[in-house]
Amino acid sequence: DFQPQISQTFDLLSPSYRLIAEASLQQIRNRKPYPFANPYYWAAFTAAGV
């Protein structure tokens, strides 16, 4: 778990940068594990025969 290192780094940031960093980290945590699972991303490769 990287939470202690993340918290330590966030403590060094100014309040405005900390807010941005925390929002970015939250977006990363909420991201789906397989962003390219949708056929939209791989259909062209299948059609091309790769």
Kinemage of the C-alpha trace (Angstrom):
@kinemage 1
@onewidth
@group {chain A} dominant
@subgroup {mainchain}
@vectorlist {calphas} color= white
{ca asp a 1} P 0.000 0.000 0.000
{ca phe a 2} L 1.375 3.368 -1.014
{ca gln a 3} L -0.912 5.481 1.165
{ca pro a 4} L 1.815 6.548 3.673
{ca gln a 5} L 4.084 7.766 0.878
{ca ile a 6} L 1.209 9.541 -0.866
{ca ser a 7} L 0.168 11.260 2.368
{ca gln a 8} L 3.747 12.308 3.061
{ca thr a 9} L 4.081 13.800 -0.422
{ca phe a 10} L 0.739 15.584 -0.152
{ca asp a 11} L 1.863 17.153 3.148
{ca leu a 12} L 4.659 18.906 1.245
{ca leu a 13} L 2.287 20.504 -1.266
{ca ser a 14} L 0.624 23.881 -0.987
{ca pro a 15} L -3.138 23.705 -0.322
{ca ser a 16} L -4.078 24.508 -3.925
{ca tyr a 17} L -1.731 21.892 -5.404
{ca arg a 18} L -2.813 19.388 -2.779
{ca leu a 19} L -6.439 19.811 -3.828
{ca ile a 20} L -5.518 19.181 -7.470
{ca ala a 21} L -3.395 16.150 -6.564
{ca glu a 22} L -6.130 14.649 -4.392
{ca ala a 23} L -8.703 15.114 -7.155
{ca ser a 24} L -6.364 13.459 -9.675
{ca leu a 25} L -5.722 10.555 -7.326
{ca gln a 26} L -9.455 10.087 -6.807
{ca gln a 27} L -10.005 9.961 -10.581
{ca ile a 28} L -7.316 7.280 -10.861
{ca arg a 29} L -8.923 5.244 -8.082
{ca asn a 30} L -12.345 5.453 -9.759
{ca arg a 31} L -11.026 4.378 -13.163
{ca lys a 32} L -12.206 1.052 -14.501
{ca pro a 33} L -9.517 -1.650 -14.495
{ca tyr a 34} L -9.848 -2.376 -18.223
{ca pro a 35} L -10.300 0.929 -20.054
{ca phe a 36} L -10.070 -0.722 -23.491
{ca ala a 37} L -12.586 -3.513 -22.845
{ca asn a 38} L -15.165 -1.764 -25.010
{ca pro a 39} L -15.153 -3.153 -28.598
{ca tyr a 40} L -14.892 0.432 -29.883
{ca tyr a 41} L -11.150 0.335 -29.103
{ca trp a 42} L -10.235 -3.035 -30.633
{ca ala a 43} L -12.773 -3.569 -33.434
{ca ala a 44} L -10.517 -1.985 -36.073
{ca phe a 45} L -7.699 -4.410 -35.266
{ca thr a 46} L -10.057 -7.358 -35.573
{ca ala a 47} L -11.385 -6.086 -38.909
{ca ala a 48} L -7.840 -5.615 -40.226
{ca gly a 49} L -6.901 -9.168 -39.227
{ca val a 50} L -4.090 -8.231 -36.878
